[in-house]
Amino acid sequence: MSTWGQLNLMDPASPVQGEMLMFHDHALVLLVGIFTFVGFLGVKLVFNKFASRTILEAQELETIWTVIPALLLIWLALPSLRLLYLLDGQTNAGIILKTTGHQWYWSYEIPLFQTLSFDSYMTPESDLVSGDFRLLEVDNRAVVPYQMETTVISTSADVLHAWALPSMGVKMDAVPGRLNSMSMFVEKPGVFYGQCSEICGANHSFMPIVVESVSLSDFITYLKTSD
């Protein structure tokens, strides 16, 4: 999870988020290069003592400063389109996690063998123990196995919400009367935090998301003990 004063993005826990970080670095190289070049030209123009008032056009120069930005945009667009394709990819995952947004908590269902359903509320400050994160801990975590594809389905029971888990590269709108889905592949065990990312009312900031990834054997044990 992100910490106070952190400058870089969160460490990826899924292949999609890893690709997002690579695209971020790719775009940053382009932006820094453009900023450096434009800044250099700006400084040169400020201190330039020459003037060419009689020049009305420069076809070669206009062609160059039209073609080069077009090539740079293509250099940026190709990996962007590839990333969008990866984000929209759907798999036949054996694990399904359905999440429903409420004002102001989340409810989860895992329809495997028999449906497991539970509500997830933010843990009050008075109930926090040492090591817990304020405004991020919940009473019931959503548990999924790592190294397995999981299809996350989101919807809402009242107003617009958004189920977001930054370390997984997942952000889905939860819309009343509609099901949105994304594939999520957790690479390693751990506890991952997120928050509702759509302003949904007075307690919008108090409906965190916590997903815990465990081994497949521990996940099966969790399902059996939760019946």
N, C-alpha and C positions, 0 to 999 in steps of 0.2 A: 504494500500500500504506500501511498505518498506520505511524506512527512513534512514537518514545518521547515521552511527554508529550502526545500528541494527544488533544483533548477531543471533537472532532466525529467523526462517522462518516466512513468512507472515501468518496472521490469516486466517484460511480457511473460505470460503463463500459458499462452496458446500460440499456434502458428500464425493465426490471423493478426494478432497484436504484434508479433515479431515483424510481419510484413509491413504493418503500419509504421513501426519505428524506422524500418529501412526506407520507406517512402518519405518519411519526415526528414531523414538525413539527406536523401537525394534532393528534395526540394530546397532544403536549407543551403546546400552547396550552390545551387542555381541562384538563390536569392542573394547570398553573400557576394557572389561574383558580379551580379548585376549592380548591387549597391556600391561595390568598390569601383566598378568601371564608371558609373554615373557620377559618383563623388569625385573621382579623378578628373573627369571632364568638366565638372562644375568648378572645381578649383582652378583648372587651367583657363577657363573662360573668364573667371573673375579677374585673374592677374594678366590676361592677354591684352597687349597694347595695340594689336593690329585690328584693322577693320576692313571689310570688303563690301562696301555699300553698292557697288555696281553689279555684283553677282545676283542674278535673278533666279536661277535654277541650277541644280546639280543632279542630273538624272542618275549618274552612277552612285552617288552618295545616297540618294533616296531609295534606290534599289537595294543597296546594302543594308540600310537600317530598316528595311521592310522584310527582307529575306531572313536575316539573322534572328530577329524576335520570333518569326514564324517557326524556325527550326528549334529555338529554345522552348516554345510552347509544345511542340511535338515531343521533345525530350521529356517534358513534364507530363504530357497527357498519356503517353503509352503505359508507364507504370501505374498511373492513376486508374486507367481503365482496367488493367489487370487486377488491381486491388479491389475494385468494385465487383469484378467477376468473382473473386474469391469470397467476398462478403455475401454475395447472393447464392453461393453454392449450397445445395441441400443434399444431405445424405440420408440413407435409410438407417437411422440410428435406432439401436435397441432401447436406449434410455430416453425417456421423454420427461421433461420437467415443465409443467404448466404453472404459470404464475399469473395471479389476478390482483390488480391494484385496487385498493379501497382507500377511502378517506378515514384514517391515514395509516395503513398497514398493508402488508402483502400476505396473500394466502397462496399456498403451493399444493400441487397435486403431482404424484408420481404414479401413473397408471401402469404398474408392472405387476403381473400376476393378480393382485388385487389393489385397488386404488388406495394410496396413502395420501391423506390430506391433512394440512395443519395451517395455522395462522402464524405469522411472524411479526411480532411487535418490537419496537425499540426498547432496549433495557433502560429503565429509569436510572438517573445518576445515583440514587440512594441504594440501588442494588448492584452497582458495579463493584468488582473486586480488583485487586492489584493485577495490572497487565491488560485490563479491558480498555477499549477505546471509547471515549465519550462520544455520544451521538451516532455511533456506528455499530455497537453491539446489539444483538437481538436475542429474544428468548428461545427461538427455534430457528436453527440454521438449515438452509437447503443443502442436502448432501448428495453429491454425485461422484461417480468413480472417475479416476484419472486414467489417461491413456485409452479412453473410449469416447466415441462420438456421442454427444448428447444434444438432442433437439429441444430448444427452449421455446415454448409457446407463451405468448403474452396476450392478455386482454384486460379489460377494466370492468368493474361493477358499477361505476358511477361517472367519474369525469376522466379527462385525459391524464394518464400517467406515463412514465417512461422507465423501463427496467434497464439499468445501465450497470455494467461491470467493466470498468476501464482496463484492468489487467488482462481480461479475456478479449478485448476488442468488441464487446457486445453492447449495443444500445438500441433498444426497441421501444417504439411507442406502444402503449397499452390503451387501445381505443375501445370504448363501449360497443358491444355488438360485432366486434371484428377480432379475428385471430391473426396475429403476426408471429412469424417463426424465424429462428436463426439457428445455425449449427454451432456448437461449442465443443472444442476439443481441449480438455485440460491436460497439460503436459506433465504436471508434477503435483504431488500432494501439498496441501496448504489450506489456508483460510484467506478468502478474497472478499474485499469489501467494495460496495458500491452504494449509490443513492438514487432516489427518484430524480430524474433529470427533466421533468416537465412540471412547471408550476401548477399545483393542483389544489391549492387552498391554504388555509391558515397554518396547518401543520405539515406543509410540504417538506420542510427540512428535517422532519422527525419520522421518516419512514425509510430507514436504511435497508440495504440488501447485503446479506452475508451468505456466501457459498463456500462450503467446505468440501474439498476433494480428498477422497480416501481410496484405498485399494479396492478391487472388486470384491474380495472376500469380506472386507470390513463393510462394504456397501450392502452386501447380501445379509450380513448379520444385523445391520441397521434396519433393514426392511423387516426382518423377522421379529426383532425386538420392539418395533414400532407398531405392530399389528394390534 
